[in-house]
Amino acid sequence: MELKFPELEHKILEFWKKDKTFEKSIKQRAKARDFVFYEGPPTANGKPGLHHVLARSYKDIICRYKTMRGFRVLRKAGWDTHGLPVELEIEKKLGLKNKKDIEKYGIAEFNKKCRESVWQYKDEWEKLTTRIGFWLDMENPYITYENSYIESLWHIIKQIHQKGLLYKGHKVVPYCPRCGTALSSHEVAQGYKAVKENSIFVKFKIQPDTYLLVWTTTPWTLPANAAIAVNPKFVYAKVKFGVDNLILAKERLSVLGEGYQVIEELKGQDLIGLEYERLFGEVRPPQEVGPRVIAGDFVSLDEGTGLVHIAPAFGVDDMQVGKKNNLPVILNVDEEGKFKPEVKQWAGIFVKDADPLIIKNLKEKNLLFKEELHEHDYPFCWRCSSPLLYYAKESWFINMQKGKKDLIQNSQKINWVPAYLKEGRFGEWLKEVKDWAFSRERYWGTPLPVWQCKKCQHQAVIGSRQDLLNQKFSNNKYFILRHGESVVNVKKLANCWPEKIHYPLTEKGKRQIRGAVQKLKKEKIDLIFSSDLLRTKQTAEIVGQELGSKINFDERLRDVNIGIFNGKPLGKTGEFWNKGENLTPLEHYSKRFQTAPPEGENYVELEKRMFGFIKEMDQKYQGKNILIVSHKRPFTLLEKVVLGYDMEKFVETILKEKEIKTGELRKLEFKNLPYNEKMELDFHRPYIDEVRFRCSQCAGLMERAPELIDVWFDSGSMPFATVAQFPADYICEGIDQTRGWFYTLLAVATLLGKGAPYKNVISLGHVLDEKGEKMSKSKGNVVDPQYIIEKYGSDAVRWYFYTVNQPGDVKLFAEKDVGGNLKKFIMTYWNCFAFYQTYQSKGVVRRRTSNNILDKWIVSRLNELINEVTKRLDQYDVTPAARAIEAFIINDLSLWYIRRSRKRFEEASSTLYFVLLTLSKLTAPFVPFLSEEIRQGIQSKYLPRVLRFKYPREVVKFKIKNSVHLKDWPKADKKLVDKKLNQEMEKVRGIVSLALAERAKAGIKVRQPLASLKIRNPQAEIRNNKELLNLIQEEVNVKEIVFDSKIKKEIELNTKITPELKEEGMVRDAIRQIQDMRKQAGLKPADKISIEYSGTPELNEVLMKNKNFILQETKAKDFHLASKPKVDQESLGLSIKKL
């Protein structure tokens, strides 16, 4: 029966789940040193792809390895839930085209859709993660949209602000007109594409028939031209070309082609200050300095004409040189990338679409010298693929220049795999680091926690919920007064609107209120608002009469509506939510927020009306002292809302009897915290936008800056926004993250002065299709990882990624290569185990020593392998480690040790047992499923006693079912490494390889014995070592080995076949066929058979002559000629029967 590895893996997954093996692997290391791993958070609004299997495989192998090395390895999952990727998906689903559409749809509803969508493929991610054996704590992930995470980000931003590194500036930034937001340099780096566009050579008129010749690749920026830059150090030439005089750099005259004549040479310095005419006759303010030639050191001779068109609104260098020369910033493009009305010819046209129109206009005016196709890298939005514009606008930035030196120093402390990234892609990026364009004009993300005073422009950065609570929100003073004791309190009844029975205040209740009035007289109450239930109405009337104030009754202040339980004993109402369940107080009250009694309301609805009431009062009145008369639970919930209590704090207030008592007067400071429609504290837009508070400097109104922060800051801050230890020992993601997560992790840690955030990083190459093309739905070349895994197994896919090439190299994925890995390595490894299972001796092997040279050699090689793999994995060098294991299992164990030990397996079984046992640990991080199955299989029968080799002393006479992944990593024993023997065996195998090549060349099968093999200049050790010579003799199948230093080649094989040798070959060939038939029939080695044969008379005679030998080799009881042999039969006919 064909072995199906995917089915085997599902069985192992079930075992791990029931056994809680992952949890045990952490728990058993509870007191061990931590190995810190950070999981880069994916976004679950897209399906996981093959490249995610690659990354998760590399993450898992190191975590498993370090666990087996004795570390505790916590692996907390994370979800990246904000940003453009999420927004764009929702825009597509809702058919929204731009930001105006989003705002018309409603920010709250749009963000609600975003929040829901980030979990669209959560199940697929978790299933794939589990399926490939990546152990990750997915029960307790960090989630970037949660309030606690956002608060942590705010805290970090506040620290950055306190260091003077957060600033607002007017700069040229990469801008996506489709998404309507600026992007950071690390986002731009992910979206470059090679494009072919028309570049143009434009003539700027300085005199009749005399022009400055300027080259540009962005015709759309020409209407915003403010100057032309030249390099003062260059030599320029004035040339005659047709009827025109053109000025350009002398070294760039080649762009003219032929037919020009140099009139004179000019110094660049002499051109500075020269004025020229505007291309399109634009009318500019009279006070504005006209366009002129300015100096620019950045002007080069690499391409163009040595004169550069300057549009400060649309270029970083342009803006810098513009500020230096006091040039106007002509921003004639709107935020949708369309020309503004002042550009009359092309108003309302997207600038890139206007390029051909502008070129046509220049041609008509005879201002176009020539146009040519130019290929260059152009930035596109990393998410929506729209072409980016460099655009002058106000944005928030983080100053990275001040920390540039620290960034580079911290990066030097990191072990990069591949190593060249440190100084290459990543190092060069840091050398050219730009200030972080930090703000985004979008909707679904972490709000920028900057509030600015509308009156005095003072800025405040809020670092937490507590920071918000510390602000002053209102000029009003609020007092809350619970009604005095009433008959309903004495009788312990539920009583709400409508009042079926009126329960007045008791005398005690009236005294309570008169006592409260004495305190209120000192407060100069301006307004009284009260619930209209009798007990609160009477309370308010007593107060109003004493204070001489009018009472305003408001139904929003009524007691909680308990519906059908109105008038019933209080105990009955609680039974509705408990319903016989043994709920904890937290569970009980949580239920009351979600579930309303019949005809009643839940606590969320009560919160809404109480919070809505006080917000309305605060908007309507200023500088007033306001008294509110209401009931216990409404006040408790109001305090919860304005003080930002969570559910635990709310329940604690009730259990510890901290709720307002009858007749009690309290002060209440209004805090307008951000609550969504479910009355959940929500720091997202639009709720946070409604939070305004008083300026600490002038008491003016502080409003939040409307921007969000760069989504990459979310994930880059994860070490500080979670309870993760710092720094990480290891992280791993794709090569694109060198300018993404790898950079932002380093940037945030450096900004906080924390040093390098990770010690070791593996950066993985892209996974492309087998033709080297990017996988995409449109091309139809996307490979479903689930399909590959369920066809070949996770281990085969993992092994493919570990061994196909170095981790940083591009992977040209071909399904056949995974199948090849399955057959080449996985099946070979399995067959070694299956061989042991099939042929192992019954009972307990009591042999305690082995002097066999093959046993000594395989143990020596195994210990060398342990050394090699350990060394490589300690260096995060996965591929050489995996390839070393593969070479050992295929070449050393399978093709040499097991094949050469078949005839002595009873003797070799003890050694093979311990080799497989050790290998199962060594391969566990690489192929966790197969390694588990092999260990469990080996342990499922009585185990052999340990040899004198220093193997781990496993239990001998009973079953062990603990996981291989709970075992310690094997340690190499130097005493068992015999380098001399290893070298000798290598020499033996080399000789065998040469001899078998000679056999193949002569067309002689290995089963055919030959007379002799001559060896030239052998090492003395081989000459004198009978065991090694026997190995050569048996493997090459020769009768004799002769040493002859006179032969020309290293070996010489006697290929002459005598009749005796031919006869022996025929017998061996028959035996081989019989053994194959046994295998195909699924027979066990102990099974006895009967054999019937039929061949030529000559063959039949040879077989009968060697009957006893055949019976012995094939474990047969009977070997006889078929009853009707075919006389003319040329080949051997065989049939076997199990006895």
ZINOR-V82481 format. One line per field, one symbol per residue. phi: phi as a letter, one per 20 degrees, with the letter a starting at -180 (. if undefined). psi: psi as a letter, one per 30 degrees, with the letter a starting at -180 (. if undefined). burial: I if it has 24 or more other ideal C-beta (glycine too) atoms within 12 Angstrom, else O. A space follows every 50 residues. Layout:
phi=???
psi=???
burial=???
This chain:
phi=.ffdfgffffffgfffffflfgfffeffdgeefedecdeffedeecffdf fffgffffffffffffffeoeedfcefbceddoggfgfffgffemedbff fffffoffffffffgfffdgdgffffffgffenefbfeecfecfefgfff gfffffffffffemdebdbdcecfceffembfcefffffecfcfcdcfdc ddddfdbgmcceecdbdcgfeffdfcacecegeeedcdcecmeedddbfg fdffffmdndcfebdcegffefnfebeffdmfedgffffffbecebfffc dfbncncdfdcgfcbffgffffffdlefeeedcefemdffgfeffcgnef gffegfffffffffemddfacbfcebececgfddmffedebeaebecdfe ffdgffgfffffeeeecffffgeegffffffdgdgffeececcdrfffed dcffedmfdcdedaffgfffeeebeeddcdcegfgcgfffeldebcffff cedffefffffgfffffgffgfelfecccbfefgfeffffffffffemdf ddecffeffgeelfefneggffffffeflmeeefgffffffffddefgmd ceffffggfffffffffffeccmddddddbdgfgfffffgffemfeffff ffgffeleffefmedcecefceeedefelefbeefefffeecbeffecmf eedfgffedgfffgffegfdedeffceffbcbbfgfefddfgffgfffff gemenfebecbdddffedffeneffbffemdfdfffffffednfgffgfg ffdfafgeefdefcgfffffffffdgffffffffffffdfffmdeefdcb dffffffffffffffggfffgfffemdfffffffffffffeefffcfffe dgfcfgfeffffgfffffffffegfecfffffffffffefcgefffeffe egeffedbfccffffdefffdfdffeedfffffffffgfffgffffffgf femdfffefcfbcecelffgffgedffffffffffemcebdcdbfeffef cbdeefdegffffffffffffffffffgffemeegefecdddcbbfgfff fffffdgfffgffdldebbcfgfcfefefededcbcbfe
psi=kkkjeeeeeeeeeeeeeefheeeefeefgeglkkjkkkjkklkgglkkae feeeefeeeeeeeeeeefgglkjkikllkjflleeeeeeeeeefgkfaee eeeeekeeeeeeeeeeffgegeeeeeeeeeeggjkkjffilkkffkeeee eeeeeeeeeeefggfklkljlklkkjfefhllllefeeffgkkkljlkll jkjjkflkgkkkjkkkgieffefgkflkkljfflklkklkjbflkkklke fgffffblglkkelkkkeeffkfkllkkeggkklkffkklklklkjffkl gelbggkkkkjffgkeeeeefeeeghlkjjigkafggkklffieegkfkk eeffeeeeeeeeeeghgjelklkkklkkklkfefgkklkkkklklklkjf efgeeeeeeeeffkjkjlfffefceeeeeeegklkjjflkiaejajkkhk kkkfeggkkkkkfleeeeffljfkflkkkkjkllkleeeefhlkjakkje kkjlkleeeeeeeeeeeeeffffikekkkllgleeeeeeeeeeeeefhkk kjkkffgllkjgbfgkflkeeeeefeeehfkikleeeefeeffekklkga llfeeeeeeeeeeeeeeeeekkhljkkkkbldeeeeeeeeeffhkleeee eeeeeghglklkgkklkjkkjiljkafghkkjglkfefffjklkkfeggl kkkkkflllkffeeefgefffagklklkfklkalfffegceeeeeeeeee efgfakfkekkkkklkjllffgkkkleefggkkjeeeeefefkeeeeeee effeakeflkjjkkefeeeeeeeeeeeeeeeeeeeeeeglllakkfkflk gkeeeeeeeeeeeeeeeeeeeeefghieeeeeeeeeeeeeeeeefdeeef gefheeefeeeeefeeeeeeeefefeieeeeeeeeeeefflkkllklfki lkjlkeglkkglkffgllkkkkjfffjjeeeeeeeeeeeeeeeeeeeeee efhklffjklelkkkkhlkeeeefjeeeeeeeeeefhlfkkkkjfflele lkkjgkjleeeeeeeeeeeeeeeeeeeeeefgklefkklkkklkaleeee eeeeegeeeeeeeghlfkjlkkeikjegkelkkkklkk.
burial=OOOOIIOIIOOIIOIIOOOOIIOOIIOIIOOOOIIIIIIIIIIIIIIIII IIIIIIIIIIIIIIIIIIIOIIIIIIIIIIIIIIIIIIIIIOOOOIOIIO OIOOIOIIOIIIIIIOIIOIOIOOIIOIIIIIIIIIIIOOIIIIIIIOII IIIIIIIIIIIOOOIIIIOOIIIIIIIIIIIIIIIIIIIIIOOOOOIIII IIIIIIOOOIIIIIIIIIIIIIIIIIIIIIIOOIIIIIIOIOOIIIIIII OIIOIIOOOIOOOOOIOIOOIIOIOIIIIIOIOOOOOOOIIIIIIIOOIO IOOIIIIIIIIIIIIIIIIOIIOOIOIIIIIIIIIIIIIOOOIOIIOOIO IIOIIOIIIOIIOOOOIIIIIOOIOOOIIIIIIIOIIIIIIIIIIIIIII OOIIOIIIOIIOOIIIIIOOIIOOIIIOIIOOIIIIIIIIIIIIIIIIII IIIOOOOOIIIIIIIOIIIOIIIIOIIIIIIIIIIIIIIOOOIIIIIOIO OOIIIIOOIIOIIIIIIOIIOOIOIIIIIIIIIIIIIIIIIIIIOIIOIO IIIIIIIIIIIIIOIIIIOIOOIIOIIOOOOOOOOOOIIOIIIOOIIOOI IIIIIIIIIIIIIIIOIIOOOOOIIIIIIIIIIIIIIIIIIIIIIOIOOI IOIIOOOOIIOIIIIIOIIIIIIIIIOOIIIIIIIIIIIIIIIIIOOOOO IIIIIIIIIIIIIIIIIIIIIIOIIIIIIIIIIIIIIIIIIIIIIIIIII IIOIIIIIIIIIIIIIIIOOOOOOIOOOOOOIIOIIOIIOOIIIIIIIII IIIIIIIIOIIIIOIOIIOOIIOIIIIIIIIIIIIIIIIIIOOOIOIOOI OIIIIIIIIIIIIIIIIIIIOIIOOIIIIIIIIIIIIIIIIIIIOIIIII IIOIIOIIIIIIIIIIIIIIIIIIIIIIIIIIIIIIIIIOOOIIIIIOIO IIOIOOOOOOOOIIIIIOIIIIOOOIIIOOIIOIIIIIIOIIOIIIOIIO OOOIOIOIIIIIIIIOOIOOOIOOIOIIIOIIIIIIIIOOIIIOOOOOOI IIIIIOIOOOIOIIIIIIIIIIIIIOIIOOOOOOOOOOIOIIIIIOOOII OIIIOIIOOIIOIIIIOOIOIOOOOOOOOOOIIIOIOOO
